[in-house]
């Protein structure tokens, strides 16, 4: 019997305040009331939403389906109008997160949180991490944590509530040093970026770490995770791999897998999630693939109403094997902006490429770009890894020839070549960005 996600009891207690009968009807009635409250609160306190929702009153929202009466909010809105979305005084803002958007020269996105907003996230982290973390476990966090209110800082506060010992290392900048921690410390749980954990799991000490047997769980967060990445980490370290879905705009936390590993159970007391057609904006039913859109239900500093994430997924129609009443969001398939349409009409996504590329030993990162040359279209893949060279490139050629992508790439007359990945620089440090860049002279629309 699979243990039920701890998120259900947590949400029940947040909504009802007591052990009682709990079902979808109770949860959805709560969500409807919170959507109405959020609309009233945002219109009263935000200059942006006062104008954006001028045609909507809370009482107009009679059912959850009526949320589609409201326009969505986009990252462009957040970038240009974010200062007008704030609903509290500057003194009430405890943290501002600035996000530079790849490929744009415009204003960055700034997301503001009150202390209460961050406590909601800490509470979610506490319950979510308890899915696979035991009291007394040693947890290694490979995410930013130097500043108060950062994701690593909030995780440390959350884990202290279950008496787990937490070491916040930060983003991996020295693989050997982190491997040394895994070898010499009794690390039970590790949390980090998928590609960085993949690189560690492909490291020279992976077999020893597996044999040591103290590492029982890994949590992958902040980015899309292909089945190949998950499988390699599980096999090389001998641990269970869970996935978290969230973004800064959500308040850092959105949903986490249970032991059924079917998708993310959502923090439905704080977020209302829907799926829309990314081209038409029409709301879609459960089971249909589309763009994830969310509305915050409890945010004070900067509530977001129908915020478009740019992520492709669906809400599953079959109940999770853990028996929860909570909805399950399927694994994110791709970022809609990280896919390009080929000349034969098919789409090429980062997830397609990951499934092939990360199956090769020692490959730890890559980027891709499509050019138009005199001979036709060419896909150039920059490969990151300690031993990137002729032998690795030959393995990659064979992997693509034998992959599910081969017929589509051949039909599109898309040639492939490989080179060593060239990192960009940010503040003097090398950074790698996994993305597909369309550099064709007459680029077709990228996206879904």
DRENLO-9342 format. One record per residue: residue in one letter; x, y, z of N, C-alpha, C in turn. Coordinates in steps of 0.2 Angstrom, whole numbers, padded with zeros to 4 digits, always signed. Each point is the difference from the previous one (the first is absolute). Layout:
AXYZXYZXYZ/...
***
This chain:
X+0004-0006+0000-0004+0006+0000+0004+0006+0000/X-0001+0005-0005+0004+0006+0000-0002+0005+0005/X+0004+0003+0003-0001+0005+0005-0003+0006-0003/X-0006+0002+0003-0003+0006-0003+0004+0006+0001/X+0000+0005-0005+0004+0006+0000-0002+0004+0007/X+0005+0002+0003-0001+0004+0007-0004+0007-0002/X+0001+0002-0006-0003+0006-0002-0008+0000+0001/X-0003-0006+0000-0008+0000+0000-0002+0002+0008/X+0003-0003+0005-0001+0002+0006+0001+0007+0002/X+0006+0002-0003+0002+0007+0001-0005+0005-0002/X-0002-0001-0007-0005+0004-0003-0007+0000+0004/X-0002-0006+0002-0006-0001+0004+0000+0004+0006/X+0006+0000+0004+0000+0004+0006+0000+0007-0001/X+0003+0002-0006+0000+0008-0002-0007+0002-0001/X-0004-0004-0003-0006+0002-0003-0006-0001+0006/X+0001-0005+0003-0006-0002+0005+0002+0002+0008/X+0007-0001+0001+0002+0002+0007+0000-0006+0004/X-0003-0006-0002-0001-0005+0004-0001-0007-0004/X+0002-0006+0004-0001-0006-0004-0008-0001-0001/X-0001-0001-0006-0007+0000-0002-0001-0003-0007/X-0006-0002-0003-0001-0002-0006+0003+0005-0005/X+0004-0003-0005+0003+0005-0005-0001-0003-0007/X-0002+0004-0005-0001-0003-0006+0001+0006-0005/X-0001-0002-0007+0001+0005-0005-0005+0006+0001/X-0006-0002+0002-0005+0006+0000+0002+0005+0005/X+0002-0002+0006+0002+0004+0005+0006+0005-0002/X+0005-0004-0003+0006+0004-0003-0002+0005-0005/X-0004-0002-0005-0002+0005-0005-0004+0005+0002/X-0004-0001+0005-0004+0006+0003+0005+0005+0003/X+0005-0003+0003+0005+0005+0003+0003+0004-0005/X+0002-0004-0005+0004+0003-0006-0004+0006-0003/X-0007-0001-0001-0004+0005-0003-0001+0006+0005/X+0000-0001+0006-0001+0005+0005+0007+0004+0000/X+0006-0003-0001+0006+0003+0000+0001+0004-0006/X-0002-0003-0006+0001+0004-0006-0004+0006+0000/X-0006+0000+0003-0004+0006+0001+0003+0005+0004/X+0003-0002+0006+0004+0004+0004+0006+0003-0003/X+0003-0004-0004+0006+0003-0003-0001+0005-0005/X-0006-0001-0004-0002+0005-0005-0002+0007+0004/X-0003-0001+0005-0002+0006+0004+0006+0004+0003/X+0004-0005+0003+0006+0003+0003+0005+0004-0005/X+0001-0004-0006+0004+0003-0005-0003+0006-0003/X-0006+0001-0001-0003+0006-0003+0000+0005+0005/X+0000-0001+0007+0000+0005+0005+0007+0003+0001/X+0005-0004-0001+0007+0002+0002+0005+0000-0006/X-0002-0002-0006+0005+0000-0005-0003+0005-0006/X+0004+0005-0002-0002+0004-0005+0000-0004-0007/X+0004-0005-0001+0000-0004-0006-0007-0004+0000/X-0001-0004+0005-0006-0004+0000-0007+0004+0000/X+0001+0006+0003-0006+0005+0000-0002+0001-0007/X+0004+0001-0004-0001+0002-0007-0001-0007-0004/X+0004-0005+0001-0001-0006-0004-0006-0003+0001/X-0003+0000+0007-0006-0004+0001-0006+0005+0001/X+0000+0006-0003-0005+0005+0001-0007-0003-0002/X+0000-0005-0004-0006-0003-0003-0003-0006+0004/X+0004-0002+0005-0002-0006+0004-0001+0002+0008/X-0005-0002+0003-0001+0000+0007+0000-0007+0003/X+0002+0000+0006+0001-0007+0003-0006-0004+0000/X-0006+0003+0000-0007-0004+0000-0001-0002-0007/X+0004+0002-0005-0001-0002-0007+0002-0008+0000/X+0005-0001+0004+0003-0007+0000-0004-0005+0004/X-0005-0003-0003-0004-0004+0003+0002-0008+0001/X+0004-0002-0005+0003-0006+0000+0008+0000-0002/X+0003-0005+0001+0007+0000-0001+0001+0001-0008/X-0004-0002-0004+0000+0001-0007+0000+0007-0002/X-0003+0004+0004-0001+0007-0001+0007+0004+0000/X+0005-0003+0003+0007+0003+0000+0002+0002-0007/X-0003-0004-0005+0002+0002-0007-0003+0006-0003/X-0004+0003+0004-0003+0007-0001+0006+0005+0000/X+0005-0001+0004+0005+0005+0002+0006-0001-0005/X+0003+0005-0002+0006+0000-0005+0006-0003+0004/X+0004-0003-0004+0006-0003+0004+0006+0006+0001/X+0005-0002+0004+0005+0004+0001+0006-0003-0003/X+0005+0003-0004+0006-0002-0003+0006+0002+0003/X+0005-0003-0002+0007+0002+0003+0002+0007-0003/X-0003+0002-0006+0001+0007-0002-0004+0005+0004/X-0006-0002+0002-0003+0004+0005+0004+0001+0007/X+0002-0006+0002+0004+0001+0006+0007+0004-0001/X+0003-0001-0005+0006+0004-0002-0002+0008+0000/X-0005+0002-0003-0001+0007-0002-0005+0003+0006/X-0004-0004+0003-0005+0003+0004+0001-0003+0007/X+0005-0004+0002+0001-0003+0006-0001+0005+0006/X+0003+0006-0001-0001+0005+0006-0007+0002+0002/X-0004-0001-0005-0007+0002+0001-0004-0006+0002/X+0003-0006+0000-0004-0006+0003+0001+0000+0008/X+0005+0003+0002+0001-0001+0008-0006+0003+0004/X-0002-0004+0005-0006+0002+0004+0001+0002+0007/X+0007+0001+0002+0001+0002+0006+0005+0005+0000/X+0002+0003+0006+0005+0006+0000+0007-0003-0001/X+0005+0004-0002+0007-0003-0001+0002-0002+0007/X-0002+0002+0006+0002-0002+0006-0002-0007+0001/X-0005-0002-0003-0003-0007+0001+0003-0005-0004/X+0004+0002-0005+0004-0005-0005+0006-0002+0004/X+0001-0007+0001+0006-0002+0003+0005-0003-0005/X-0002-0002-0006+0005-0002-0005-0003+0002-0007/X+0005+0002-0004-0001+0001-0007+0005-0004-0004/X-0003-0004-0005+0004-0005-0004+0000+0003-0007/X+0006+0001-0003+0000+0003-0006+0003-0005-0005/X-0004-0001-0005+0001-0005-0005+0002+0003-0007/X+0006-0001-0003+0001+0002-0006-0003-0005-0005/X-0003+0002-0005-0003-0005-0005+0005-0001-0006/X+0001-0006-0001+0005-0002-0006-0003+0003-0006/X+0005+0003-0004-0002+0002-0007-0003+0007+0000/X-0001+0003+0005-0003+0007+0000+0004+0005+0002/X-0001+0006-0002+0004+0006+0002-0004+0004+0004/X-0007-0002+0001-0004+0004+0004+0001+0000+0007/X-0005+0003+0004+0000+0000+0007+0000-0007+0003/X+0003-0002+0006+0000-0006+0003-0007-0001+0004/X-0001-0006+0001-0006-0001+0005+0002+0001+0007/X-0004+0003+0004+0001+0000+0007-0006-0002+0004/X+0001-0005+0004-0006-0003+0004+0001+0002+0007/X-0005+0002+0003+0000+0003+0007-0004-0005+0005/X+0003-0001+0006-0003-0004+0005+0000+0003+0006/X-0005-0001+0004+0000+0002+0007+0002-0005+0004/X+0001+0001+0007+0003-0005+0004-0006-0006+0001/X-0006+0002-0001-0005-0005+0001+0000-0004-0007/X+0001+0003-0006+0001-0004-0006+0005-0005+0001/X+0006+0002+0003+0006-0005+0000-0002-0005+0005/X-0004+0001+0005-0001-0005+0005-0005-0005-0003/X-0004+0002-0005-0004-0005-0003+0004-0005-0004/X+0006+0003-0003+0004-0005-0004+0004-0004+0005/X+0002+0002+0005+0004-0004+0005-0004-0005+0003/X-0007+0001+0001-0004-0005+0002-0001-0005-0005/X-0001+0002-0006+0000-0005-0006+0006-0004+0000/X+0006+0003+0000+0006-0004+0000+0001-0005+0005/X-0003+0002+0006+0001-0005+0006-0004-0006-0001/X-0007+0001-0003-0004-0006-0001+0002-0004-0006/X+0002+0004-0005+0002-0003-0007+0006-0005+0001/X+0005+0003+0004+0007-0004+0001-0002-0006+0005/X-0005+0000+0004-0001-0005+0004-0003-0006-0004/X-0001+0001-0006-0002-0006-0004+0006-0005-0001/X+0006+0002+0001+0006-0005-0001+0005+0002+0005/X-0001+0004+0004+0005+0002+0005-0002-0002+0007/X+0005-0003+0004-0002-0003+0007+0003+0005+0005/X-0003+0000+0006+0004+0004+0005+0007-0003+0001/X+0004+0005+0001+0007-0002+0001+0004-0001-0006/X-0003+0000-0006+0004+0000-0006+0004+0006-0001/X+0006-0002-0004+0004+0006-0002-0001+0001-0007/X-0002+0007-0002-0002+0002-0006+0005+0005-0003/X+0002-0002-0006+0005+0005-0004-0004+0004-0005/X+0000+0006+0001-0004+0005-0005+0005+0003-0005/X-0001-0001-0006+0004+0003-0005-0004+0005-0004/X-0002+0005+0003-0004+0005-0002+0002+0006+0003/X-0001+0006-0003+0002+0007+0003-0003+0000+0007/X+0004+0002+0005-0002+0001+0007+0003+0005+0004/X+0004+0004-0003+0004+0005+0004-0004+0005+0003/X-0005+0002-0003-0004+0006+0002-0006-0002+0004/X-0002+0004+0005-0006-0002+0003-0006+0000-0005/X-0004-0005+0001-0006+0000-0004+0001-0004-0007/X+0006-0002-0001+0002-0004-0006-0003-0007+0000/X+0000-0003-0005-0003-0007+0000+0004-0005+0005/X+0007+0001+0000+0003-0004+0005-0001+0002+0007/X+0000+0006+0001-0002+0002+0007-0007-0002+0002/X-0005+0000-0004-0007-0002+0002+0000-0007+0001/X+0004-0004-0004+0000-0007+0001+0004-0002+0006/X+0005+0003+0002+0003-0001+0006-0005+0001+0006/X-0003+0006+0000-0005+0001+0005-0006-0005+0000/X-0002-0002-0006-0005-0006+0000+0002-0006+0003/X+0006-0002-0002+0003-0007+0002+0001+0000+0008/X+0002+0006+0003+0001+0000+0007-0006-0002+0004/X-0006+0001-0003-0006-0001+0003-0002-0008+0001/X+0004-0004-0004+0000-0007+0001+0006-0003+0002/X+0004+0005+0003+0007-0002+0003+0005-0004-0004/X-0001+0003-0007+0005-0003-0004+0006+0005-0001/X+0006-0002+0000+0006+0004-0001+0002+0002-0007/X+0000+0006-0001+0000+0003-0007+0007+0004-0001/X+0003-0002-0006+0006+0003-0002-0002+0003-0007/X+0000+0007+0000-0001+0004-0006+0007+0002-0003/X+0001-0004-0005+0007+0001-0004-0001+0006-0005/X-0006+0000-0003-0001+0005-0006+0001-0004-0007/X-0001+0004-0005+0001-0003-0007+0007-0003+0000/X+0000-0005-0003+0007-0004-0001+0005+0004-0004/X+0005+0002+0003+0006+0004-0004+0006-0004+0001/X+0000-0006+0003+0006-0004+0001-0002-0007+0001/X-0001-0004-0005-0002-0007+0000+0003-0004+0005/X+0007+0001+0000+0004-0005+0004-0001+0002+0007/X-0002+0006+0002-0001+0002+0007-0007-0003+0002/X-0005+0000-0004-0006-0003+0001+0000-0008+0001/X+0004-0003-0005+0001-0007+0000+0003-0002+0007/X+0005+0004+0002+0003-0001+0007-0005+0000+0005/X-0005+0004+0000-0005+0001+0005-0004-0007+0000/X-0002-0002-0006-0004-0006+0000+0004-0006+0002/X+0007+0000-0001+0004-0006+0002+0001+0000+0007/X+0001+0006+0003+0003+0000+0007-0006+0002+0005/X-0006+0002-0002-0005+0002+0005-0006-0005-0001/X-0004-0001+0005-0005-0005+0000-0006+0004-0003/X+0000+0001-0007-0005+0004-0003-0006-0005-0002/X-0006+0001+0002-0005-0004-0001-0005+0003-0006/X+0000+0006+0000-0005+0003-0005+0004+0006-0004/X+0000+0000-0006+0003+0006-0004-0005+0003-0004/X+0000+0007+0000-0004+0004-0004+0004+0004-0005/X-0002+0001-0006+0003+0004-0005-0003+0000-0007/X+0004+0004-0004-0002+0000-0007+0002-0006-0004/X-0005-0002-0004+0001-0007-0003+0006-0001-0004/X+0003+0005-0004+0006-0001-0003+0006+0000+0004/X+0000+0003+0006+0005+0000+0004+0001-0007+0004/X-0006-0002+0002+0000-0007+0003+0001-0005-0004/X-0001+0001-0007+0002-0005-0005+0007+0000+0000/X+0003+0005-0001+0008+0001+0000+0003-0004+0006/X-0003+0001+0006+0003-0003+0006-0001-0008-0001/X-0006-0002-0002-0002-0007+0000+0004-0003-0006/X+0003+0003-0004+0005-0002-0005+0007+0000+0002/X+0001+0003+0006+0007+0001+0002+0004-0006+0002/X+0006+0000+0001+0004-0006+0001-0001-0003+0007/X-0004+0003+0005-0001-0003+0006-0007-0002+0001/X-0004+0000-0006-0007-0002+0000-0001-0008+0003/X+0004-0004-0002+0000-0007+0002+0001-0001+0007/X+0005+0004+0003+0001+0000+0007-0006+0002+0004/X-0003+0006-0002-0006+0003+0003-0005-0005+0000/X-0001-0004-0005-0006-0005-0001+0002-0005+0005/X+0006-0003+0000+0002-0005+0005-0001+0002+0007/X+0002+0006+0002-0001+0003+0006-0007-0001+0003/X-0005+0002-0004-0007-0001+0001-0003+0004+0005/X+0003+0006+0002-0003+0005+0004-0005+0005-0004/X+0001+0001-0006-0004+0004-0004-0006-0003-0002/X-0006+0001+0002-0006-0003-0001-0005+0004-0005/X+0001+0006+0000-0005+0004-0004+0004+0006-0003/X-0003+0002-0006+0003+0006-0004-0006+0004-0002/X+0000+0006+0001-0006+0005-0003+0003+0004-0005/X-0003+0000-0006+0002+0004-0006-0005+0006+0000/X+0003+0006-0001-0004+0006+0000+0003+0005-0005/X-0004+0005-0001+0001+0006-0004+0000-0001-0008/X+0000-0006-0002+0000-0001-0008-0003-0006-0002/X-0001-0001-0006-0003-0006-0003+0004-0006+0001/X-0003-0006+0001+0004-0006+0002-0002-0005-0006/X+0004-0002-0003-0001-0006-0005+0000-0006+0004/X-0003-0006-0003+0000-0006+0003+0007-0003+0000/X+0004+0002-0005+0007-0002+0000+0004+0002+0005/X-0001+0007+0002+0004+0003+0006-0002-0004+0006/X-0007-0001+0001-0002-0003+0006+0003-0007+0001/X-0001-0004-0006+0002-0007+0000+0008+0000+0002/X+0004+0004-0003+0007+0000+0001+0002+0001+0007/X-0003+0005+0003+0001+0002+0007-0002-0006+0005/X-0006-0003-0002-0002-0006+0004+0005-0006+0000/X+0002-0001-0006+0004-0006-0001+0007+0001+0003/X+0003+0006-0001+0007+0001+0002+0001+0001+0007/X-0005+0003+0003+0000+0001+0008-0004-0005+0004/X-0005-0004-0004-0004-0004+0004-0005+0003+0005/X-0002+0006-0002-0005+0003+0004-0007+0002-0004/X-0005+0002+0004-0006+0002-0003+0001+0007-0002/X-0003+0001-0006+0000+0007-0003-0007+0003+0000/X-0001+0005+0004-0006+0004+0000+0000+0006-0004/X-0005+0003-0002+0000+0006-0004-0005+0006+0003/X+0003+0006+0000-0004+0005+0002-0002+0005-0006/X-0006+0003+0000-0001+0005-0005-0002+0006+0004/X+0003+0006-0002-0001+0006+0002+0004+0005-0003/X-0002+0006+0001+0004+0006-0003+0000+0006+0005/X+0004+0005-0001+0000+0005+0004-0007+0004+0001/X-0003+0000-0006-0006+0004+0000-0006-0004+0004/X+0001-0007+0001-0004-0003+0004+0001+0001+0007/X+0006+0003+0002+0002+0000+0007+0005-0005+0001/X+0003-0003-0005+0006-0005+0000-0003-0007+0000/X-0006-0001+0003-0002-0007+0001-0007-0001-0004/X-0001-0005-0004-0006-0001-0003-0003-0007+0001/X+0004-0005+0000-0003-0007+0001+0006-0005+0000/X-0001-0006+0003+0005-0005+0001-0002-0007-0001/X+0004-0004-0002-0002-0007-0001-0001-0004+0006/X-0004-0005+0000-0001-0004+0006+0004-0007-0002/X-0001-0005+0004+0003-0006-0002-0003-0004-0006/X-0006+0003-0002-0003-0003-0006+0004+0002-0007/X+0004+0005+0001+0004+0003-0006-0004+0001-0006/X-0006+0002+0000-0005+0001-0006+0000+0008-0002/X+0002+0004+0004+0000+0007-0001+0000+0004+0006/X-0001+0007+0000+0001+0004+0005-0007+0001+0004/X+0000-0001+0006-0006+0002+0004+0001+0007+0002/X-0006+0004-0001+0001+0007+0000-0002+0003+0007/X+0003+0006+0002-0002+0003+0006-0007+0004-0001/X-0005-0004+0000-0006+0003-0003-0004+0005+0005/X+0003+0001+0006-0003+0005+0004+0003+0007-0001/X+0005+0000-0004+0004+0006-0001+0000+0002-0008/X-0002-0005-0004+0001+0001-0007-0006-0004-0003/X-0003+0004-0005-0005-0003-0004+0003-0001-0007/X+0000-0006-0003+0004-0002-0006-0005-0002-0005/X+0001+0003-0006-0004-0002-0006+0004-0001-0006/X-0003-0003-0005+0004-0001-0007-0004+0004-0005/X+0004+0003-0004-0003+0004-0006+0003-0002-0006/X-0003+0001-0006+0003-0001-0007+0005+0006+0000/X+0006-0001-0002+0005+0005+0000-0001+0005-0006/X-0003-0003-0005-0001+0005-0006-0007+0004+0001/X-0005-0003+0002-0007+0003+0000-0001+0003+0007/X+0003-0003+0005-0002+0002+0007-0006-0003+0003/X-0003-0004-0004-0006-0004+0002+0001-0005+0006/X-0004+0000+0005+0001-0004+0006-0001-0008-0003/X+0005-0004+0003-0001-0007-0002-0002-0004+0006/X-0003-0006-0002-0002-0005+0006+0006-0004+0002/X-0001-0003+0006+0005-0005+0002+0001-0005-0005/X+0007-0002+0000+0002-0005-0005+0002+0003-0007/X-0001+0006-0001+0002+0004-0006+0007+0004+0001/X+0004-0001-0005+0007+0003+0001-0001+0008-0002/X+0003+0004+0004+0000+0007-0002+0005+0004+0005/X-0001+0006+0000+0005+0004+0004-0003+0001+0008/X+0004-0001+0004-0001+0001+0007-0001+0007+0002/X-0006+0001+0003-0002+0007+0003-0002-0001+0007/X+0002+0005+0004-0001+0000+0007-0003+0007+0003/X-0004-0001+0005-0002+0006+0004+0002-0001+0007/X+0003+0005+0003+0002-0001+0007-0007+0002+0004/X+0000-0004+0006-0006+0000+0004+0001+0004+0007/X+0006+0000+0002+0002+0002+0007+0006+0005+0000/X+0002+0003-0006+0006+0004-0001-0003+0007+0002/X+0004+0004+0005-0001+0007+0002+0004+0005-0004/X+0006-0001-0001+0005+0005-0003-0002+0001-0007/X+0000-0005-0004-0001+0001-0008-0004-0006-0002/X-0006+0000+0001-0005-0006-0003+0001+0000-0007/X-0001-0006-0003+0000+0000-0008-0006-0004-0002/X-0004+0003-0004-0006-0003-0003+0001-0003-0007/X-0001-0006+0000+0000-0004-0007+0007+0002-0003/X+0005-0002+0003+0007+0001-0002+0002-0006-0005/X+0002+0002-0006+0002-0005-0005+0007-0002+0001/X+0002-0006+0002+0006-0002+0001+0005-0002-0006/X-0003-0001-0006+0004-0003-0005+0002-0007+0000/X-0003-0004+0005+0001-0007+0001-0005-0004-0003/X+0002-0006-0004-0005-0004-0003-0001-0006+0005/X-0007-0001+0002-0001-0006+0004-0008-0001-0001/X-0003-0004+0005-0007-0002+0000-0001-0002+0007/X-0007+0001+0002-0002-0003+0006-0003-0007-0001/X+0003-0005+0004-0002-0007-0002-0007-0001+0002/X-0003-0005-0003-0007-0001+0001-0001-0006+0005/X+0005-0005+0000+0000-0005+0004+0003+0001+0007/X-0003-0002+0006+0002+0001+0006+0007-0003+0001/X+0004+0004+0004+0007-0003+0002-0001-0006+0004/X+0005-0005-0001+0000-0006+0004+0001+0001+0007/X+0002+0006+0003+0000+0001+0007-0006+0002+0003/X-0006+0000-0004-0006+0001+0002-0002+0007+0002/X+0004+0005-0001-0002+0007+0002-0006+0003-0004/X-0003+0005+0002-0006+0003-0003+0003+0006-0004/X+0007+0002+0001+0003+0005-0003+0001-0001-0008/X+0000+0005-0004+0001-0001-0007+0008-0001-0001/X+0001-0004-0005+0007-0001-0002+0002+0003-0007/X+0005+0004+0000+0002+0004-0006+0005-0005-0003/X-0001-0002-0006+0005-0004-0004+0007+0003+0000/X+0005-0004-0001+0007+0003-0001+0000+0005-0005/X+0003+0005+0001+0001+0006-0005+0004-0003-0006/X-0003+0001-0006+0003-0003-0006+0005+0004-0003/X-0001+0007+0000+0005+0004-0002-0002+0008+0001/X+0005+0004+0000-0002+0007+0000-0002+0002-0007/X-0006+0003-0001-0003+0001-0007+0005+0004-0004/X+0004+0005+0003+0005+0004-0003+0006-0004-0002/X+0001-0006+0003+0006-0004-0001-0002-0006-0006/X-0004+0002-0004-0001-0005-0006+0000+0004-0006/X+0001-0003-0006+0000+0003-0006-0003-0004-0005/X-0004+0003-0005-0003-0004-0005+0005-0001-0006/X+0000-0006-0002+0005-0002-0006-0004+0001-0006/X+0004-0001-0006-0003+0002-0006-0006-0005-0002/X+0000-0006+0003-0005-0005-0002-0006+0001+0005/X+0000+0005+0004-0006+0001+0004+0001-0003+0007/X+0005-0005+0001+0000-0003+0007+0004+0005+0005/X-0001-0001+0006+0004+0004+0005+0006-0004+0003/X+0005+0004+0001+0006-0002+0004+0000+0003+0006/X+0001-0004+0006+0000+0003+0007+0006-0002+0003/X+0001+0004+0006+0006-0002+0004-0001-0007+0003/X-0006-0002+0001-0001-0006+0003+0002-0006-0005/X-0002+0001-0006+0002-0004-0006+0008-0001+0000/X+0003+0005+0001+0008+0000-0001+0003-0003+0007/X-0003+0002+0005+0002-0003+0007+0000-0008+0000/X-0006-0002-0003+0000-0008+0000+0005-0003-0003/X+0003+0003-0006+0005-0003-0004+0007+0002+0003/X+0001+0006+0002+0007+0002+0001+0002-0002+0007/X-0004+0000+0005+0002-0001+0007+0000-0008+0001/X-0001-0004-0005+0001-0007+0000+0008-0002-0001/X+0004+0005-0002+0007-0001-0001+0004+0002+0006/X+0004-0005+0002+0005+0001+0006+0003+0007-0001/X+0001+0003+0006+0004+0006+0001-0003+0006-0003/X-0005+0000-0004-0004+0006-0002-0004+0003+0006/X+0002+0006+0001-0003+0003+0006-0005+0006-0002/X+0001+0003-0006-0004+0006-0001+0001+0000-0008/X-0005+0005-0003+0000+0001-0007-0004+0006-0001/X+0001+0003-0006-0004+0005-0003-0001-0002-0007/X-0005+0003-0004-0001-0001-0007-0002+0006-0003/X+0001+0000-0007-0002+0006-0004-0001-0003-0007/X-0004+0003-0004-0002-0002-0006+0002+0006-0005/X+0004-0002-0005+0002+0005-0005-0002-0002-0007/X-0001+0005-0004-0001-0001-0007+0007+0000-0004/X+0002-0005-0003+0006+0000-0004-0001+0000-0007/X+0005+0000-0005-0001-0001-0007-0002-0007-0001/X+0001-0005+0004-0001-0007-0001-0007-0001+0003/X-0003+0004+0004-0007-0001+0003+0001+0002+0007/X-0005-0003+0004+0000+0002+0007+0004-0005+0004/X+0003+0003+0005+0005-0004+0004-0001+0001+0008/X+0000-0005+0003-0001+0000+0008+0007-0001+0003/X+0003+0005+0003+0006+0000+0003-0001-0001+0008/X+0003-0005+0003-0001-0001+0007+0007+0001+0003/X+0000+0004+0005+0006+0001+0004+0000-0004+0006/X+0005-0004+0001-0001-0006+0005+0005+0002+0006/X-0002+0000+0006+0004+0001+0006+0002-0007+0003/X+0006-0001+0002+0002-0006+0003+0007+0000+0001/X+0003-0004+0004+0007+0000+0002+0004-0003-0006/X-0003-0004-0004+0004-0004-0005-0003+0002-0007/X-0003+0005-0001-0003+0002-0007+0005+0000-0005/X-0001-0004-0005+0005-0001-0005-0003-0005-0006/X+0005-0002-0004-0002-0004-0006-0004-0006+0002/X+0002-0004+0005-0003-0006+0002-0007+0001+0002/X-0001+0005+0005-0007+0002+0002-0004+0002-0006/X+0002+0004-0004-0004+0002-0006-0002-0006-0004/X+0004-0005-0001-0002-0006-0004-0005-0003+0004/X+0000-0001+0007-0005-0003+0003-0007+0004+0000/X+0001+0007-0001-0006+0004+0000-0003-0001-0007/X+0004+0000-0006-0003-0002-0006-0004-0006+0000/X+0003-0005+0003-0003-0007+0000-0007+0000+0003/X+0000+0004+0006-0006+0000+0004-0005+0004-0003/X+0001+0005-0004-0005+0004-0004-0002-0005-0006/X+0004-0003-0003-0002-0005-0005-0005-0005+0002/X+0001-0002+0006-0004-0006+0003-0006+0003+0004/X-0001+0006+0000-0005+0003+0005-0007+0001-0004/X-0005+0001+0004-0007+0002-0002+0000+0006-0004/X+0005+0004+0000+0001+0006-0003+0002+0000-0008/X+0003-0006-0001+0003-0001-0007-0004+0001-0006/X-0006-0003+0000-0005+0001-0005-0002+0007-0001/X-0001+0004+0005-0003+0007+0000+0006+0004-0003/X+0006-0001+0003+0006+0004-0002+0001-0001-0008/X+0000-0006-0002+0001-0002-0007-0005+0003-0004/X-0006+0000+0002-0006+0003-0004+0001+0007-0001/X+0003+0003+0005+0001+0008+0000+0006+0002-0003/X+0004-0005-0002+0007+0001-0004+0004+0004+0005/X+0000-0002+0007+0004+0004+0005+0006-0004+0001/X+0006+0003-0002+0006-0003+0002+0002+0002+0007/X+0005-0005+0003+0002+0001+0007+0007+0001+0000/X+0003+0004+0004+0007+0000+0002+0001+0002+0007/X+0006-0002+0003+0001+0001+0007+0007+0004+0001/X+0000+0004+0005+0006+0004+0002+0000+0000+0007/X+0006+0002+0003+0000+0001+0007-0004+0006+0002/X-0004+0000+0006-0004+0005+0002+0004+0006+0002/X-0002+0006-0002+0003+0006+0002-0004+0004+0005/X+0002+0000+0006-0004+0004+0005+0000+0007-0001/X-0005+0003+0002-0001+0008+0000+0003+0002+0007/X+0001+0006+0001+0002+0002+0006-0005+0005+0004/X-0001+0000+0006-0004+0004+0004+0004+0002+0006/X+0002+0006+0001+0004+0003+0006+0006-0004+0000/X+0003-0001-0006+0007-0003+0000+0000-0008+0001/X-0006-0003+0001+0000-0007+0001-0003-0004-0006/X+0002-0005-0002-0003-0004-0005-0006-0003+0001/X-0005+0001-0004-0007-0003+0001-0002-0004-0007/X-0004-0005+0001-0002-0004-0005-0008+0001+0000/X-0003+0001-0006-0007+0001-0001-0002-0006-0005/X-0005-0004+0003-0002-0005-0004-0006+0003-0004/X+0000+0001-0007-0005+0003-0004+0001-0002-0007/X-0005+0001-0004+0001-0001-0007-0001+0007-0003/X+0005+0002-0004-0001+0007-0003-0001-0001-0007/X-0005+0004-0003-0002-0001-0007+0004+0006-0003/X+0005-0002-0004+0004+0005-0004-0001+0000-0007/X-0006-0003-0003-0001-0001-0007-0002+0007-0003/X+0002+0001-0006-0001+0007-0003-0008+0001+0000/X-0004-0005-0001-0007+0001+0000-0003-0004+0005/X+0001+0001+0007-0002-0004+0005-0007-0001+0000/X-0003-0006+0002-0007-0001+0001-0001+0001+0007/X-0007+0001+0001-0002+0001+0007+0003-0005+0005/X+0003+0002+0005+0002-0005+0005-0006-0001+0005/X+0000-0006+0004-0005-0001+0005-0005-0006-0002/X-0005+0000+0003-0005-0006+0000-0003+0001-0007/
***
